[in-house]
Amino acid sequence: MATVVVLAGCSRGGRGAGAPAGGTVGRATTTTGLYDVPEVIDETYVNRVLAGLEAVEADAFRINMRTNSFPPESEDRMRAIYESDYWFEGAANAAIDQIREGFVPARADPGDVVLTVTRLVRTTPECILAVVTQDNSAVVVPGEERLVEYWVGLVPTDLAKDPFGYNPTGWAYQLKGGPTEEDEQLCSD
């Protein structure tokens, strides 16, 4: 399934810890979380976030395969990584189609889709827009692999859409497809 993704992020540091208990101020440390937004958002960071999001989506896919349905636990994972209802509905409909088609041509033990940044279009602490290559070779049977290029956009996670904490990244897809002229405006001032 080809997808274009635009990434948009927030300035908060992912799901970092809050103030220490008791109202005291803790010492500054150099320890950072895996998904904390760095001072300079680079391809390495965006690739790490994409891998985290795709791991959540792959878990949902494996649940669908195991149950031969689209159960609430799968839907909850998908909602956790899609900020846009439009892109969530597209992913949910694709999942339902995969169930109807018997998950052909998926492997019996599918891995994760790998998205790799080929170009960062815009990056700010509030928004990331990137062109990616999708490698589905860990998901489909040999001979069905495809490399597809598309756009992605990420925005800060809406915690209300992730009440179970499935998405560890602090980011969610605002766009996964395109690009259209509107998509290219994501992250614009």
C-alpha positions as CSV (number, residue, x, y, z in Angstrom):
1,M,0.0,0.0,0.0
2,A,1.6,3.2,-1.1
3,T,1.4,6.2,1.2
4,V,2.6,9.8,1.3
5,V,3.4,11.1,4.7
6,V,3.9,14.6,6.0
7,L,5.4,15.0,9.4
8,A,4.6,17.8,11.8
9,G,5.7,17.9,15.4
10,C,5.5,20.0,18.5
11,S,8.1,21.7,20.6
12,R,7.4,19.6,23.7
13,G,9.8,16.8,24.3
14,G,7.6,13.8,23.5
15,R,6.4,12.1,26.6
16,G,9.0,13.4,29.0
17,A,8.6,13.4,32.8
18,G,7.0,16.3,34.5
19,A,8.1,18.2,37.6
20,P,9.3,16.1,40.5
21,A,6.9,15.1,43.2
22,G,6.6,17.5,46.2
23,G,7.0,20.6,44.0
24,T,10.8,20.6,44.2
25,V,13.0,21.4,41.3
26,G,15.2,18.6,40.1
27,R,18.8,18.8,38.8
28,A,19.4,19.2,35.2
29,T,20.7,16.1,33.5
30,T,22.0,15.3,30.0
31,T,19.7,12.3,29.7
32,T,17.1,12.6,26.9
33,G,14.3,10.4,25.8
34,L,14.3,8.5,22.6
35,Y,11.6,10.8,21.1
36,D,12.4,14.1,22.7
37,V,12.5,16.8,20.1
38,P,16.1,17.7,19.4
39,E,17.4,21.2,18.9
40,V,18.0,20.3,15.2
41,I,15.5,18.0,13.7
42,D,17.4,15.8,11.3
43,E,16.8,12.7,9.2
44,T,18.0,10.4,11.9
45,Y,15.4,11.7,14.4
46,V,12.6,11.7,11.9
47,N,13.5,8.1,10.8
48,R,13.4,7.1,14.5
49,V,9.9,8.6,14.9
50,L,8.7,7.0,11.7
51,A,9.9,3.6,12.9
52,G,8.0,4.1,16.2
53,L,4.8,5.0,14.4
54,E,5.1,2.1,11.9
55,A,5.8,-0.4,14.8
56,V,2.4,0.7,16.3
57,E,0.7,0.3,12.9
58,A,2.4,-3.1,12.3
59,D,1.1,-4.3,15.8
60,A,-2.4,-3.4,14.7
61,F,-1.9,-5.3,11.4
62,R,-0.7,-8.4,13.2
63,I,-3.7,-8.2,15.6
64,N,-6.0,-8.0,12.6
65,M,-4.3,-11.1,11.1
66,R,-4.5,-13.1,14.3
67,T,-8.2,-12.3,14.8
68,N,-9.2,-12.0,11.2
69,S,-11.1,-8.8,12.1
70,F,-10.5,-5.2,13.0
71,P,-11.0,-5.3,16.8
72,P,-11.1,-2.3,19.1
73,E,-7.5,-3.0,20.3
74,S,-6.4,-2.6,16.7
75,E,-8.5,0.5,16.1
76,D,-7.2,2.1,19.3
77,R,-3.6,1.6,18.0
78,M,-4.4,3.2,14.7
79,R,-6.2,6.1,16.2
80,A,-3.1,6.7,18.4
81,I,-0.9,7.4,15.4
82,Y,-3.3,9.3,13.1
83,E,-4.1,12.9,14.0
84,S,-6.1,13.4,10.9
85,D,-9.5,11.6,10.8
86,Y,-9.1,11.5,7.0
87,W,-5.9,9.5,7.1
88,F,-7.2,7.3,10.0
89,E,-10.3,6.4,8.0
90,G,-8.2,5.6,5.0
91,A,-5.9,3.3,7.0
92,A,-8.9,1.7,8.7
93,N,-10.6,1.1,5.4
94,A,-7.4,-0.4,4.0
95,A,-7.2,-2.7,7.0
96,I,-10.8,-3.9,6.4
97,D,-9.9,-4.5,2.7
98,Q,-6.9,-6.6,3.8
99,I,-9.1,-8.7,6.0
100,R,-11.6,-9.3,3.2
101,E,-8.8,-10.2,0.8
102,G,-7.3,-12.7,3.2
103,F,-4.2,-10.6,3.9
104,V,-2.7,-11.4,0.4
105,P,0.2,-11.0,-0.2
106,A,1.3,-10.6,3.5
107,R,3.8,-12.9,5.0
108,A,2.6,-15.3,7.7
109,D,4.8,-13.5,10.2
110,P,4.9,-9.9,8.9
111,G,7.4,-7.4,10.2
112,D,7.2,-3.6,10.0
113,V,7.0,-1.3,7.0
114,V,10.2,0.8,6.9
115,L,9.9,4.4,6.0
116,T,13.1,6.2,5.3
117,V,13.4,10.0,4.8
118,T,14.8,10.9,1.4
119,R,14.2,14.7,1.9
120,L,13.2,16.9,4.7
121,V,11.0,19.6,3.2
122,R,10.4,21.7,6.4
123,T,11.3,21.2,10.0
124,T,10.4,23.3,13.0
125,P,9.8,22.2,16.6
126,E,6.1,22.4,15.7
127,C,6.1,20.7,12.3
128,I,8.0,18.3,10.1
129,L,7.2,17.7,6.4
130,A,9.2,15.0,4.6
131,V,9.5,12.9,1.5
132,V,10.0,9.2,2.4
133,T,10.6,5.9,0.7
134,Q,8.4,3.0,1.9
135,D,9.9,-0.5,2.0
136,N,7.3,-3.2,2.6
137,S,9.6,-6.2,2.1
138,A,9.3,-7.3,5.7
139,V,5.5,-7.4,5.4
140,V,4.8,-9.1,2.0
141,V,5.9,-12.4,0.5
142,P,9.0,-12.4,-1.7
143,G,8.3,-11.1,-5.2
144,E,5.6,-8.6,-4.0
145,E,8.1,-6.1,-2.5
146,R,7.7,-2.4,-3.6
147,L,9.7,0.7,-2.9
148,V,7.3,3.7,-3.0
149,E,8.1,7.3,-2.5
150,Y,5.5,9.7,-0.9
151,W,5.1,12.5,1.6
152,V,4.5,12.4,5.4
153,G,3.5,15.0,7.9
154,L,3.5,14.7,11.7
155,V,1.9,16.8,14.4
156,P,2.0,16.5,18.2
157,T,0.0,13.5,19.5
158,D,-3.5,14.3,20.7
159,L,-3.4,12.3,24.0
160,A,-7.2,12.0,23.9
161,K,-6.7,9.8,20.8
162,D,-4.3,7.6,22.6
163,P,-5.8,6.8,26.1
164,F,-3.9,3.5,26.3
165,G,-0.4,5.0,25.5
166,Y,0.2,2.9,22.4
167,N,2.1,5.7,20.6
168,P,5.5,6.3,22.4
169,T,6.7,9.0,20.0
170,G,4.7,12.1,20.9
171,W,4.0,12.5,17.2
172,A,1.1,11.5,14.9
173,Y,0.4,11.4,11.2
174,Q,-1.4,14.5,9.9
175,L,-0.6,13.4,6.4
176,K,0.4,10.1,4.9
177,G,0.1,10.4,1.2
178,G,0.1,13.1,-1.4
179,P,1.5,15.4,-2.2
180,T,-1.1,17.9,-3.1
181,E,-0.7,21.7,-3.1
182,E,-2.5,21.7,0.2
183,D,-0.1,19.0,1.6
184,E,2.8,21.2,0.7
185,Q,1.4,24.0,2.8
186,L,1.6,21.9,5.9
187,C,4.2,23.5,8.2
188,S,3.9,26.9,6.4
189,D,3.7,30.0,8.5
